[in-house]
Amino acid sequence: MTEFHSPDWQTYQMRYGEPHRELEPIEREIEVVDHALAALHAAGILDGTAYDGKRFLAHRAAVREHFEIPWTAISPRLHRLIYAINAIAQPRVMLAAGVFCGNTFIANAGAAVGPGACYEADELVGIEIVPAEAERAERNVRRLDPSRRARIVAADARAFAAAVQRPINLLYLDATDSGERGKGLYLEILEQAWKNLPPGALVLAHNSVNHGGKLDAYLACVRDPARFRASVNVVIDPEGLEVSRR
Ligand SMILES: C[S@@+](CC[C@H](N)C(=O)[O-])C[C@H]1O[C@@H](n2cnc3c(N)ncnc32)[C@H](O)[C@@H]1O
């Protein structure tokens, strides 16, 4: 299976300026995400499907309390899915590229720091090219994770990925170039990180549905069996998340 759709993905619409608004009963959110996790398991991308729903809710409450989020396209379903993928895969090293205010970063890192933590990671880094956004993301993350295990750096994710000297177990891609490249940056970042992605590493790419053609080359790459063991486009909202395993 290369695509997983929930039947209502087109009508499940969030408002970007209201990140915490409930869009559906929580039982429905859990059910949709459970089905998506089962599809990822069946495809060989995840080794299991179980995560602690109570810890996730503690994480969600902490984000709501501590984070300044001017807008986000991460729907409640996708937030839960990203947290769950990290809670299940437990990456020692997680890199997130293009983190804006840090909301997407903490959706990943929240499985290892703060009140939703369910394992210990070695390194959790969010990379944001706009210094003022990186500062805000760092402030947000610091309120939730005083331990400093999770951190934000102001840098170009391509250069940062090229300089990494250790295996990356999970790479989250969300960097958007304001010019012509747009989401075309994903492939550039992936190519820089490639040497450090061991077999079994996960790569998550936001906007696998509404990318306006800018992800075509990226999607061809992660769906190429010569490069990735499996890749599934998880379509549970109008944005989408491509989840790939080396
Ligand atoms: C559209 S935002 C992601 C927002 C996220 N999808 C959400 O809903 O919260 C993309 C971010 O990528 C950043 N960015 C663009 N080019 C980058 C690069 N080369 N390295 C790191 N970050 C980059 C932008 O500054 C921007 O903050």
The ligand as a MOL file (V3000), in Angstrom:
LIG
                    3D

  0  0  0     0  0            999 V3000
M  V30 BEGIN CTAB
M  V30 COUNTS 27 29 0 0 0
M  V30 BEGIN ATOM
M  V30 1 C 5.7210 26.8850 6.2300 0
M  V30 2 S 6.7950 26.7810 7.6000 0 CHG=1
M  V30 3 C 6.3320 25.2320 8.3110 0
M  V30 4 C 5.1170 25.3730 9.1580 0
M  V30 5 C 4.5500 24.0560 9.6210 0
M  V30 6 N 4.1140 23.2340 8.5040 0
M  V30 7 C 3.3790 24.2940 10.5600 0
M  V30 8 O 2.2600 24.0610 10.1340 0
M  V30 9 O 3.5810 24.6990 11.7090 0 CHG=-1
M  V30 10 C 8.3210 26.4270 6.8240 0
M  V30 11 C 9.5240 26.9740 7.5580 0
M  V30 12 O 10.7050 26.5730 6.8660 0
M  V30 13 C 11.6730 27.5770 7.0610 0
M  V30 14 N 12.7700 27.3830 6.0910 0
M  V30 15 C 12.7970 27.7710 4.7990 0
M  V30 16 N 13.9760 27.4110 4.2350 0
M  V30 17 C 14.6910 26.7700 5.1910 0
M  V30 18 C 15.9740 26.1640 5.2110 0
M  V30 19 N 16.7530 26.1370 4.1240 0
M  V30 20 N 16.4090 25.6220 6.3780 0
M  V30 21 C 15.6200 25.6640 7.4940 0
M  V30 22 N 14.3940 26.2310 7.5250 0
M  V30 23 C 13.9220 26.7650 6.3910 0
M  V30 24 C 10.8570 28.8570 6.8840 0
M  V30 25 O 11.5210 29.9690 7.4290 0
M  V30 26 C 9.5670 28.5000 7.6200 0
M  V30 27 O 9.5970 28.9120 8.9620 0
M  V30 END ATOM
M  V30 BEGIN BOND
M  V30 1 1 1 2
M  V30 2 1 2 3
M  V30 3 1 2 10
M  V30 4 1 3 4
M  V30 5 1 4 5
M  V30 6 1 5 6
M  V30 7 1 5 7
M  V30 8 2 7 8
M  V30 9 1 7 9
M  V30 10 1 10 11
M  V30 11 1 11 12
M  V30 12 1 11 26
M  V30 13 1 12 13
M  V30 14 1 13 14
M  V30 15 1 13 24
M  V30 16 1 14 15
M  V30 17 1 14 23
M  V30 18 2 15 16
M  V30 19 1 16 17
M  V30 20 1 17 18
M  V30 21 2 17 23
M  V30 22 1 18 19
M  V30 23 2 18 20
M  V30 24 1 20 21
M  V30 25 2 21 22
M  V30 26 1 22 23
M  V30 27 1 24 25
M  V30 28 1 24 26
M  V30 29 1 26 27
M  V30 END BOND
M  V30 END CTAB
M  END
